[in-house]
Amino acid sequence: MDSLWPKIEPLLLAVQKPARYIGGEQGARRPVHGEGRVAWLLLYPDAYEVGLPNQGLQILYEILNERPDALAERAYAPWTDMEAAMRAAGVPLFSLENHLPARAFDVVAFNVSAELVYTNLLNLLDLGEVPLHAAERTAADPLVVAGGHCAYNPEPLADFVDAFVLGDGEEVVGEVTDVLGPWLAEPAAVLDRRAVLCDLARIEGVYVPALYEPRYEGGRLVAVEPVVPDVPERIEKRTVADLADWPYPRHQLVPLTEVVHDRLNVEVFRGCTRGCRFCQAGMITRPVRERPADQVRQMVRDGLERSGYEEVALTSLSTADFSGIEDTVREIVEDPRHGERVSVSLPSLRVDAFTVGTAAQIQRVRRTGLTFAPEGGTWRMRRVINKLIREEDLYSAVDAAFGQGWRRVKLYFLIGLPTERDEDVLGIAELGRRCVEVGLRHQRSVTVVASVGGFVPKPHTPFQWFGQDTVGELHRKVALLREAARGVRGLTVRWHDPEASAAEGIASRGDRRVGAVIERVWRAGGTFQEWSEHFDLTRWQEALAAEGLSLEDVCHRERDADEVLPWDHISAGLHRDFLWDDWQQALAGAVVEDCRWTPCYDCGACTGFGLEHVVASPVPPAGGSQGTGQDLSAGDRVPVRLVTGTRP
Ligand code: SF4
């Protein structure tokens, strides 16, 4: 197919940020299409500046383009002005590399890492002239694939997606290519889409919803079952055993316009074993798999050299837990090849003074603000959610931050958590007030921002059975908190829209019937739902009512142990009884320690995947884990090394 560039270029004069649509970033490829190469269009269904830094998409982009039998290009959601111009000019969704229409690709693959982008996914299919519903597609249409954290409850998107990929994508994209290549080589007249979907469903980690049917009784889901033989009843996620085998991205894209996280990003490990009960990412990415420190340093060195960036972020769910983090960052900042100009950031700081000290050493360039995430306002609440940060740790971290020159500290909290009482909400204001007090010992004026989000209980977490707070209740709690914080100079309360939490709950907790709700919201004009200027809960409520569903039933109702959850046929590796027991422990206020330092709780994440993570010493570090509230300082921390192996 010919490039659409001659039609696209005239549109760029009249839209905001034309650089979103031109491609040409450093690191971008210009793959050559042709027979024998499976063409993937990798899509991030949000604006370019949000989607471009996505590491998952960049990793797959490189892996596919390195294969002789595949190629990959990218696309992001055109902003509303560009979409209007494209529709008026008859220009379909196009790729950034060769500016080819979406239909020129064999696979359109979405990265879905947030539920509020679901309507954008539908919009992109429509803009790409790909039939919206999987059931309407023929062998002449691209295969629609989705992966990312949201794939762990695929049912709300089941009507629109041909195949979901669960877990790490590095290996599975190659296996999907291996199935599609020979299939596409057959004469068009004999291509059987159903047959290739069956072949894909036999790849471990691939879920083809058309081959499974939900069953309801009395308005409740009672099963999601296969309707063809030889496909698994429960679909297991994929787990890459050794990150050392996948040192990607090697050529991180350097954009021509401003984007979020505009810096070199190097992933230091996957997985988290701290066991925060609200955290879906921590649960579904287990076990912990560290990248060898030598490889981290090499990737940083090469990446900085290639990209010209002066900031590198060492990314993971909890970077301060990376074995030998101190040595690794010291060697990066002291590397004479970088000189004085390079700054290292640890996006997920542990709440302790030692970590702040490390941050002070390495964050040379910009010292604008530090962020901590206590998540709960009282120790009781933090025990329930298993986020074991003691107040004294927080104050010593804040003390260290203000004492070392930071002027602004941001604290993340959730409200609407299980067992929450008003005193837990008021505890947020009290923590904020005390942090301001601590800061004023060092500086004449400081800013503490308490950022509050409404909790959405996510699939595959111990809180998956919990009934989400209503919009009215969240508003009441926000008002309570604002009132308590009023008059505290230096303390600012920010909150996320409780209405958006309700919509997120619908999309993340719904069953297959919610697909029609998402379609109605999209047809009513509801795109870019993550952007407050485009979000309106009324569309979601009207769509739910039109489908005979209610917010109460989908979001606010607590589930019991026997209820079939819409994602029960999907496995993130965690045993259901482990999650249920942990839920009961939460209600009892009992905590679980990080399993790197304790005997295994048999959550299933390691044993279920023929992997195990092993700490170098069975003896916990002096002072225990973070759960005791004590620092793991350089002197007393036992080196942690991940060893992967296969269980007999
Ligand atoms: S299987 Fe055991 S060691 Fe592995 S993540 Fe679960 S609790 Fe931790």
Boltz pocket constraint, residues with backbone or C-beta under 6 A from the ligand:
constraints:
  - pocket:
      binder: B
      contacts: [[A, 273], [A, 286], [A, 287], [A, 288], [A, 595], [A, 596], [A, 599], [A, 600], [A, 601], [A, 602], [A, 603], [A, 604], [A, 605], [A, 606], [A, 607], [A, 613]]
      max_distance: 6.0
